[in-house]
Amino acid sequence: MSERLTNVGSRPQAYGPAEWALTVMIGLIWGSAYLWIALGVDHLDPAVVAMGRVALGAAALAMFPGARVRIGRQDWARLATIAVVGNAGPALLLAIAETDLDSAVAGMVTAGTPVLALVVGSLMLRSFPRTPQVVGIGLGFVGIVMMTAPSLRGANAAPLGIALVLITTVGYAFNGNLVVPLQQRYGGAAVVMWALIISTVLLAPYGALTVSNSEFTASAVVAVVILGVVGTGAARALATTLAGRVGGPRMSTTAYIIPVVAIVLGVVFRGEVVAPIALAGVVVVLFGAYLASRAVVEPS
Protein backbone atom coordinates (compact mmCIF):
# COMPACT_ATOMS: atom_id res chain seq x y z
CA MET A 1 0.00 0.00 0.00
CA SER A 2 1.42 3.35 -0.99
CA GLU A 3 2.41 5.77 1.75
CA ARG A 4 2.69 8.73 -0.59
CA LEU A 5 1.52 11.93 1.03
CA THR A 6 -1.41 13.48 -0.78
CA ASN A 7 -4.17 15.97 -0.13
CA VAL A 8 -6.00 15.20 -3.37
CA GLY A 9 -9.44 13.75 -2.82
CA SER A 10 -10.78 10.57 -4.37
CA ARG A 11 -13.28 12.70 -6.28
CA PRO A 12 -11.36 15.64 -7.83
CA GLN A 13 -14.25 16.47 -10.15
CA ALA A 14 -16.60 19.39 -9.58
CA TYR A 15 -18.85 19.12 -6.53
CA GLY A 16 -21.96 17.01 -6.89
CA PRO A 17 -25.06 16.96 -4.64
CA ALA A 18 -23.31 14.86 -1.97
CA GLU A 19 -20.35 17.24 -1.67
CA TRP A 20 -22.57 20.31 -1.51
CA ALA A 21 -24.78 18.65 1.11
CA LEU A 22 -21.75 17.85 3.26
CA THR A 23 -20.39 21.38 2.85
CA VAL A 24 -23.66 22.99 3.91
CA MET A 25 -24.16 20.65 6.89
CA ILE A 26 -20.63 21.22 8.16
CA GLY A 27 -20.91 24.98 7.71
CA LEU A 28 -24.22 25.12 9.57
CA ILE A 29 -22.89 23.07 12.49
CA TRP A 30 -19.60 24.92 12.78
CA GLY A 31 -21.36 28.24 12.34
CA SER A 32 -22.99 27.71 15.74
CA ALA A 33 -20.09 25.92 17.47
CA TYR A 34 -18.46 29.13 18.68
CA LEU A 35 -21.66 30.07 20.51
CA TRP A 36 -21.63 26.72 22.36
CA ILE A 37 -18.00 27.27 23.35
CA ALA A 38 -18.86 30.72 24.72
CA LEU A 39 -21.79 29.35 26.71
CA GLY A 40 -19.58 26.61 28.09
CA VAL A 41 -16.72 28.83 29.28
CA ASP A 42 -19.21 31.17 30.97
CA HIS A 43 -19.30 28.66 33.83
CA LEU A 44 -16.73 25.94 33.10
CA ASP A 45 -12.95 26.12 32.98
CA PRO A 46 -11.67 26.12 29.38
CA ALA A 47 -9.80 22.86 29.97
CA VAL A 48 -13.02 21.18 31.13
CA VAL A 49 -14.85 22.41 28.04
CA ALA A 50 -12.02 21.19 25.79
CA MET A 51 -11.78 17.78 27.43
CA GLY A 52 -15.57 17.40 27.54
CA ARG A 53 -16.06 18.13 23.85
CA VAL A 54 -13.40 15.70 22.60
CA ALA A 55 -14.46 12.94 25.03
CA LEU A 56 -18.14 13.29 24.10
CA GLY A 57 -17.26 13.40 20.41
CA ALA A 58 -15.26 10.18 20.70
CA ALA A 59 -18.02 8.48 22.70
CA ALA A 60 -20.67 9.46 20.15
CA LEU A 61 -18.66 8.10 17.22
CA ALA A 62 -17.79 4.90 19.10
CA MET A 63 -21.47 3.96 18.93
CA PHE A 64 -21.10 3.34 15.19
CA PRO A 65 -19.44 0.07 14.08
CA GLY A 66 -17.89 1.80 11.09
CA ALA A 67 -15.81 3.97 13.41
CA ARG A 68 -14.35 1.04 15.35
CA VAL A 69 -11.77 0.20 12.71
CA ARG A 70 -8.23 -0.77 13.65
CA ILE A 71 -5.60 1.74 12.55
CA GLY A 72 -2.40 0.33 11.08
CA ARG A 73 0.77 0.81 13.10
CA GLN A 74 2.35 2.81 10.29
CA ASP A 75 -0.39 5.47 10.56
CA TRP A 76 -0.39 6.13 14.30
CA ALA A 77 2.24 8.89 14.12
CA ARG A 78 0.16 10.82 11.59
CA LEU A 79 -2.99 10.16 13.60
CA ALA A 80 -1.31 11.51 16.75
CA THR A 81 -0.31 14.64 14.83
CA ILE A 82 -3.92 15.09 13.69
CA ALA A 83 -5.07 14.67 17.29
CA VAL A 84 -2.76 17.45 18.49
CA VAL A 85 -3.01 20.03 15.69
CA GLY A 86 -6.61 19.40 14.63
CA ASN A 87 -8.40 18.37 17.81
CA ALA A 88 -6.82 18.69 21.28
CA GLY A 89 -4.93 21.89 20.48
CA PRO A 90 -7.83 23.75 18.84
CA ALA A 91 -10.31 22.57 21.48
CA LEU A 92 -8.19 24.01 24.29
CA LEU A 93 -6.99 27.16 22.52
CA LEU A 94 -10.47 28.17 21.33
CA ALA A 95 -11.94 27.64 24.80
CA ILE A 96 -9.21 29.80 26.37
CA ALA A 97 -9.57 32.43 23.64
CA GLU A 98 -13.33 32.77 24.15
CA THR A 99 -12.93 33.72 27.79
CA ASP A 100 -11.84 37.14 26.46
CA LEU A 101 -12.95 37.11 22.82
CA ASP A 102 -16.42 37.43 21.30
CA SER A 103 -17.58 34.15 19.78
CA ALA A 104 -18.50 35.91 16.53
CA VAL A 105 -14.98 37.31 16.20
CA ALA A 106 -13.49 33.84 16.83
CA GLY A 107 -15.62 32.40 14.06
CA MET A 108 -14.63 35.17 11.68
CA VAL A 109 -10.90 34.71 12.30
CA THR A 110 -11.05 30.96 11.62
CA ALA A 111 -12.65 31.74 8.25
CA GLY A 112 -9.09 32.33 7.06
CA THR A 113 -8.47 28.57 7.20
CA PRO A 114 -8.94 27.93 3.43
CA VAL A 115 -6.17 30.36 2.50
CA LEU A 116 -3.77 28.74 4.97
CA ALA A 117 -4.84 25.24 3.88
CA LEU A 118 -4.01 26.15 0.29
CA VAL A 119 -0.55 27.42 1.31
CA VAL A 120 0.16 24.44 3.58
CA GLY A 121 -0.95 21.95 0.95
CA SER A 122 1.21 23.58 -1.72
CA LEU A 123 4.28 23.53 0.56
CA MET A 124 3.71 19.95 1.72
CA LEU A 125 3.25 18.55 -1.77
CA ARG A 126 5.42 21.05 -3.65
CA SER A 127 2.62 21.57 -6.12
CA PHE A 128 0.21 24.38 -6.88
CA PRO A 129 -3.55 23.96 -7.37
CA ARG A 130 -5.43 24.94 -10.49
CA THR A 131 -6.37 28.55 -11.11
CA PRO A 132 -10.14 28.20 -10.32
CA GLN A 133 -9.35 26.90 -6.82
CA VAL A 134 -6.82 29.68 -6.15
CA VAL A 135 -9.18 32.38 -7.41
CA GLY A 136 -12.15 30.88 -5.57
CA ILE A 137 -10.33 30.67 -2.23
CA GLY A 138 -8.94 34.16 -2.71
CA LEU A 139 -12.37 35.60 -3.53
CA GLY A 140 -13.83 33.84 -0.52
CA PHE A 141 -11.29 35.54 1.72
CA VAL A 142 -12.13 38.94 0.21
CA GLY A 143 -15.81 38.25 0.87
CA ILE A 144 -15.05 37.31 4.47
CA VAL A 145 -13.31 40.66 4.98
CA MET A 146 -16.32 42.46 3.49
CA MET A 147 -18.73 40.58 5.77
CA THR A 148 -16.76 40.85 8.98
CA ALA A 149 -15.42 44.41 8.82
CA PRO A 150 -18.70 46.02 10.01
CA SER A 151 -19.12 43.41 12.76
CA LEU A 152 -15.63 43.93 14.16
CA ARG A 153 -16.31 47.57 15.00
CA GLY A 154 -16.70 47.74 18.74
CA ALA A 155 -16.32 43.97 19.10
CA ASN A 156 -14.27 42.42 21.83
CA ALA A 157 -11.14 41.58 19.83
CA ALA A 158 -8.57 40.90 22.57
CA PRO A 159 -5.07 40.51 21.06
CA LEU A 160 -4.24 37.33 23.02
CA GLY A 161 -7.54 35.74 22.03
CA ILE A 162 -6.95 36.63 18.38
CA ALA A 163 -3.45 35.10 18.56
CA LEU A 164 -4.79 31.85 20.03
CA VAL A 165 -7.45 31.58 17.32
CA LEU A 166 -4.85 32.24 14.63
CA ILE A 167 -2.72 29.39 15.99
CA THR A 168 -5.83 27.22 15.91
CA THR A 169 -6.42 28.19 12.29
CA VAL A 170 -2.89 27.10 11.35
CA GLY A 171 -3.58 23.77 13.05
CA TYR A 172 -6.80 23.35 11.09
CA ALA A 173 -4.92 24.07 7.85
CA PHE A 174 -2.43 21.26 8.54
CA ASN A 175 -5.17 18.94 9.75
CA GLY A 176 -7.24 19.35 6.58
CA ASN A 177 -4.29 18.24 4.47
CA LEU A 178 -3.10 15.41 6.74
CA VAL A 179 -6.44 13.62 7.10
CA VAL A 180 -6.97 12.94 3.39
CA PRO A 181 -4.98 9.68 2.96
CA LEU A 182 -6.14 8.33 6.33
CA GLN A 183 -9.79 8.98 5.49
CA GLN A 184 -9.39 7.21 2.17
CA ARG A 185 -7.92 4.21 4.00
CA TYR A 186 -10.08 3.95 7.12
CA GLY A 187 -13.09 6.24 6.70
CA GLY A 188 -13.81 9.61 8.29
CA ALA A 189 -15.56 8.35 11.42
CA ALA A 190 -12.71 6.00 12.35
CA VAL A 191 -9.98 8.61 11.85
CA VAL A 192 -11.84 11.20 13.92
CA MET A 193 -12.85 8.79 16.69
CA TRP A 194 -9.28 7.61 17.29
CA ALA A 195 -7.93 11.16 17.05
CA LEU A 196 -10.48 12.27 19.64
CA ILE A 197 -9.58 9.38 21.93
CA ILE A 198 -5.93 10.46 21.80
CA SER A 199 -7.05 14.05 22.41
CA THR A 200 -9.07 12.97 25.45
CA VAL A 201 -6.03 11.24 26.94
CA LEU A 202 -3.91 14.34 26.34
CA LEU A 203 -6.44 16.77 27.84
CA ALA A 204 -7.71 14.62 30.73
CA PRO A 205 -4.98 15.57 33.25
CA TYR A 206 -5.45 19.29 32.58
CA GLY A 207 -9.22 18.98 32.74
CA ALA A 208 -9.10 17.02 35.99
CA LEU A 209 -6.91 19.66 37.61
CA THR A 210 -9.34 22.46 36.74
CA VAL A 211 -12.68 20.82 37.57
CA SER A 212 -12.77 22.68 40.88
CA ASN A 213 -12.78 25.98 38.97
CA SER A 214 -15.99 25.08 37.17
CA GLU A 215 -19.67 25.57 37.95
CA PHE A 216 -21.70 22.84 36.26
CA THR A 217 -24.82 24.80 35.37
CA ALA A 218 -27.48 23.31 33.10
CA SER A 219 -26.77 25.78 30.29
CA ALA A 220 -23.03 25.09 30.31
CA VAL A 221 -23.46 21.32 30.43
CA VAL A 222 -26.01 21.30 27.60
CA ALA A 223 -23.75 23.55 25.53
CA VAL A 224 -20.76 21.21 25.94
CA VAL A 225 -22.87 18.14 25.15
CA ILE A 226 -24.09 19.70 21.89
CA LEU A 227 -20.59 20.97 21.13
CA GLY A 228 -19.08 17.52 21.74
CA VAL A 229 -21.60 15.22 20.10
CA VAL A 230 -22.63 17.41 17.16
CA GLY A 231 -20.01 20.13 16.77
CA THR A 232 -17.02 17.84 17.36
CA GLY A 233 -17.84 14.17 16.75
CA ALA A 234 -20.40 14.43 13.95
CA ALA A 235 -19.08 17.58 12.25
CA ARG A 236 -15.45 16.47 12.20
CA ALA A 237 -16.36 13.03 10.89
CA LEU A 238 -18.33 14.72 8.10
CA ALA A 239 -15.48 17.17 7.41
CA THR A 240 -12.92 14.37 7.26
CA THR A 241 -15.16 12.43 4.89
CA LEU A 242 -15.46 15.50 2.67
CA ALA A 243 -11.68 16.02 2.77
CA GLY A 244 -11.14 12.46 1.59
CA ARG A 245 -13.52 13.06 -1.30
CA VAL A 246 -12.52 16.53 -2.49
CA GLY A 247 -9.11 17.20 -0.90
CA GLY A 248 -7.99 19.29 2.06
CA PRO A 249 -7.98 22.81 0.55
CA ARG A 250 -11.42 22.45 -1.04
CA MET A 251 -12.88 20.94 2.14
CA SER A 252 -11.59 23.89 4.16
CA THR A 253 -13.83 26.29 2.22
CA THR A 254 -16.63 25.14 4.55
CA ALA A 255 -15.13 27.76 6.90
CA TYR A 256 -16.42 30.47 4.57
CA ILE A 257 -19.98 29.48 5.46
CA ILE A 258 -19.49 30.19 9.16
CA PRO A 259 -19.86 34.01 8.98
CA VAL A 260 -22.77 33.59 6.55
CA VAL A 261 -24.54 31.42 9.14
CA ALA A 262 -23.76 33.98 11.84
CA ILE A 263 -25.28 36.79 9.78
CA VAL A 264 -28.45 34.82 9.02
CA LEU A 265 -28.91 33.75 12.66
CA GLY A 266 -28.36 37.32 13.83
CA VAL A 267 -30.99 38.73 11.47
CA VAL A 268 -33.58 36.00 12.08
CA PHE A 269 -33.25 35.47 15.82
CA ARG A 270 -31.73 38.69 17.14
CA GLY A 271 -33.08 41.34 14.78
CA GLU A 272 -29.61 42.51 13.85
CA VAL A 273 -29.15 44.91 10.94
CA VAL A 274 -26.70 43.82 8.23
CA ALA A 275 -24.59 46.43 6.45
CA PRO A 276 -24.87 46.49 2.63
CA ILE A 277 -21.17 45.66 2.30
CA ALA A 278 -21.76 42.51 4.37
CA LEU A 279 -24.55 41.42 2.02
CA ALA A 280 -22.23 41.98 -0.92
CA GLY A 281 -19.62 39.93 0.92
CA VAL A 282 -22.05 37.00 1.14
CA VAL A 283 -22.40 37.04 -2.65
CA VAL A 284 -18.62 37.16 -3.11
CA VAL A 285 -18.10 34.29 -0.66
CA LEU A 286 -20.68 32.09 -2.36
CA PHE A 287 -19.18 32.77 -5.78
CA GLY A 288 -15.71 32.03 -4.42
CA ALA A 289 -16.97 28.76 -2.92
CA TYR A 290 -18.46 27.84 -6.30
CA LEU A 291 -15.13 28.42 -8.06
CA ALA A 292 -13.25 26.45 -5.41
CA SER A 293 -15.66 23.55 -5.88
CA ARG A 294 -14.79 23.13 -9.55
CA ALA A 295 -12.79 20.14 -10.75
CA VAL A 296 -9.13 20.02 -9.72
CA VAL A 297 -8.22 17.96 -12.78
CA GLU A 298 -9.12 18.42 -16.40
CA PRO A 299 -11.88 16.01 -17.52
CA SER A 300 -10.55 13.22 -19.72
Buried (B, 14 or more C-beta within 10 A) or exposed (E): EEEEEBBBBEBBBBBEEEBEEBBEBBBBBBBBBBBBBBBBBBBBBBBBBBBBBBBBBBBBBBEBEEBEBEBEEEBEEBBBBBBBBBBBBBBBBBBBBBBBBBBBBBBBBBBBBBBBBBBBBBEBBEEEBBEBBBBBBBBBBEBBBBBBBBBBEEBEBBEEBBEBBBBBBBBBBBBBBBBBBBBBBBBBBBBBBBBBBBBBBBBBEBBEEBEEEBEEBEEBBEBBBBBBBBBBBBBBBBBBBBBBBBBBBBBBBBBBBBBBBBBBBBEEEEEEEBBEEBEEBBEBBBBBBBBBBBBBEEEE
